[in-house]
Amino acid sequence: MYELALVAALVLLLAGTAALLFWISWGWLLAMGLIVTALGLLVGVPTGMLYHVRLRAALAEDGPLPARWWLHPTPLHERLDADRRRWVLRPFYAGAAGFLAIVAGCGLTVVGILRSPFGP
């Protein structure tokens, strides 16, 4: 029963989003997309940098870091104890939320451009 409610909620959310994107003018979509993208950048970039700085500081206590650790750092989370993990992952989650805002804002911007008189 829980799964059915979850699927129904997701379908309603997708249909509602599609309806809103259809009814909102292209100018509003473009403006909201740019604003959401800018807010995502303002949140995501500094917290992403803070995450990498904290992860490096936490892992440096245990010895040398692997080469190019910053390219794929998530497997290194298992080397952290509970306290250091909480300290490191708070900015990780905030940066992920900022990234999602950037993606959503870019999507709104593209929809606004495509619906504009200057679109295809």
N, C-alpha and C positions, 0 to 999 in steps of 0.2 A: 504494500500500500504506500509506503514511504517513497519508493522509487517512482510510482505512478504520479504522486503529487509533485515530485521533483521534476519529472519530465513535463508535466502540465505547466508548471511554473516557468520552466525554461522556454517552452513554446510560446506562452503568453508574453514573456519578456521579449523574445525575438520579434513577435508580431507587433507588440507595442512600440518597439524601437523602430521597426520598419514604417509603421504608421506615422510616428513622430517625424522621422526623416522625410516623409512625403509631405507632411503638412507644414513644416517649418520652412520659412523662406530660405533661399540660398545664401542671402546675405548674413542671416543669423547663424546658419550652419558654418559659414566661413569664419565669422567672428568668434564663435564659440570654439571652433576647432583651433584657431590660433591662440586663444586664451588658454585652453586646456593644455595645448602643447607647451606654451611658455611656462605655465605653472608646473607641469611635469618636469621640464628642464630645470626649473629653479629648485625643485625638491630632489629630483633623481640624481643629478650630477654631483652636488655636494655630498649627499648621503652615500652615493656609490664610492666616492673618493674616501670618505670617512671609514666606510666598511673595509676597503683595501688597506688603509693605514692601520686600523685596529687589528685586522687579521694578521698582518705582517708583524705587528708588535706582539700579539699573542703567540704566534708560531716561532718567533725569533727566540723566545725564552727557552724553547726545547732544542734548539740547535739550528743548523743551517737550513735554509729553505730550498726546495727543489728549483731547478732552473725554470724560468718562465712560469712561475707559480701563479702569476696574476692573470694569465690567459684562461685558465680553467680552475678557479680556486675552490669551487664547492666540494670536491672530494676531500679537501683539507679540513673541512668542518669536523670530521670524525676524530681528528687529533686533539680537539679542544675538550676540556672538562666542562661541566655544567655551567659554572660561573663565567668562564671566559666565553663559552658559546653564547650565553645570553647577551654579554657585552658586545660581542662581534655581530650577532645576527639582528640586533635592533636596527642598525642602519642598513643592513642587507635587505630587510623587509621593506623599510621605507624607500630604499632605492628601487626595489622591484615595483612598488606602488607608483613611484614616479615614472618608471619605464612604461607601465601600463597606461598611465595618463598620457604619455607622449604618443604611444601607439593609437589610443582612442582619439586624441586630438588630431593626429595626422589623418586618421580615417574620416573624421568630421570635415576636415579641411578639403580632402579630396572629394567627398560627396558634395560639399558646397560649390567647389569649382566645377564639377561635372554638371550640376544643376543650374549653373549660372548661364547667362546669355553668351558668355565667352567660351563655354564648354563645347564639347563635340556636337 
